[in-house]
């Protein structure tokens, strides 16, 4: 059976390649996947159980249950400074579906969309599936991996339709400042572009700082689709609840295609997600504090290893580590560490051309596991 050309052209996962190689070894320490090692808060689990045990097991609206849409709208007003109503909110199966649906409703074949490089690799596959073209803009370590407004403007052509922003960022941990986002906003308005602002790590920001949503600036809500989920903020990766916040005509279009994609999101999971926003938030704050401690331990340990260096990530739970001093490519070093230390990392090249010369380490793991990985890396690389 023949496979469609646009699917055949999709890039293979650099993360999956590392998993396949690591499967040959025992006693592996993996820093590859961006998944919290914390459990979902108990009040959220209880809300999901209550829903299942009390008949919330039927079809729900394509757009999502009203309780959750209202809770998200309130969260966006309170925490993100974006004045929206429930009609501006759409519930999807994780942030990935929200991203895919957003691209489907705004992009036409041949349109261009600007991406930061390095970036979350799923963006590229999603853009290919809608027949659009990804235009990469390099984010340099000397700029703390922040994408710059002037570099975005240089990449704009008559075919440019949109820009993807991801702050806090996977894979680099970069968090764009308010002033940087305002400069980007001016470029967006000048060229009448759309921003897809991917913000699933918005609660995970360190050193007393907070994340800023570009849609909160004057005149920017009309230009922005904000994407978020409960996976990282509430350790709910397996519940698969994400959402998009956008002007009503965009949300209406996303609701229209939802019937053909998945009809709706699991009902009980939506009731649990509503409780995640309405209930206690101490667990989210605790997790962020723990990630900050882990970050500090990891960065200190990495900078004691020969041939590599690591700047301090500002948010999310990833370190993007400079390995140029080893003389190895990112795939070569990642392979070496699997084979000789049974430590699994992600090659920077999996995230774009500007990712070469780096590796990504997820520190969504215990301090004990991180220290074990550092010790193993030291043993191999400090020879």
C-alpha positions, 0 to 999 in steps of 0.5 A: 500500500502506498503512503502519501507523499507529504507523510513520507516526506516528514522528518524522522524523530531524532528523539525516537532514534535515541530510544531505539538505541537505548533499548539495547542496554540495561540500567539506562538513565534517560533525560530524553523525554519532557515529562514531569516525574510528579504525579497529577495532583490528588484533587484533580484525580478525584475530580476525574474519578467523580466524573467517571462514577457519576455519568460524565461518560457521554459525548460533550460539545466539540468546543469543550465543556462549558465549565472548562472553557469558562475556567480557562477564560478566567485563567487567561484574564487573571494570569495572562492579562488577556481579556477573553470570554469562553467563546474564545476558548477551544478544548483539544486533545493536548497542545499538539492537536491545538497546534495542528488545528490552528495551522489547519485553519489559518494556513493555505498551501504554499504559505510560509510560517516562521519558526525559531531554530532550534525548536520543538520538532513537531512544528515542522511535521505539522507545517508539512501536513498543511502544505505550508513551508517552514522558514527557520530563524536562528536563535543563538546562544550568545542571545540566550537562545532568544529569537530577535524581532529584527531577525524575524523581519528579515525572514518575512516574504510576501508568502509569510502568514504566521510566526510560531513563538514558544516561550518558555521554550522547548528545547532551550529554556529561553523565556522572552522578556516583555520588551522583546515580545513588544518588539516582535508584536510591532513587526507582526502588526506592521506586516499583518501576520498571525502569531501562534504562541505556544505556552505550555510551560508558562508556569515554569519560570525561574529566578522570580520572573514570570512568563509574558503572553504576546496576546496581552499587548494592545492590538495583539489579541486579534493577531494571536492564537495562544496554545496551552495545556495541563500537561506540564503545569499540572503533571497531566501528560496522559490526560491529553487536555490542551486548549487554544485561545483566539478571536471567535472566528478562529475558534469557530473554525477550529470547532468546525474541523473538530467534528472531523478530527476527534469529535471532542475531548474525553469528558472526564478528563475535561472535568478534571482539568477544570478542577486543576484550574479551580482548585489548589495551585500549591502543587504547581508552585511546588513543582516549579520550585523543585525544577529550579533546584534541579536546574541549579544542580544540573547546570553546576554539574554540567559545567564541571565536565570537560568539553561542554558548557551550559548557560542557565535556562530561564524556564521550562525544564530543559538545558541546551548544552554546548558540546562543541568542545568535545569535537563530536557532533550532537549525534556522535556524543549522544550515541557515545553517552548511551553506549559508554554511560547508558545516559540517554540525551537528545541530539541538538540536531533533532531540533533544527540546524542551529541545534547542532553542537548542542544536546538537550537534557530534560531535568524533569527527573529527581535530583538523585537521577540527575546526579547519577547521570552527571556522574556517569557523563563525567566518568566518560568525558573527563577521561 
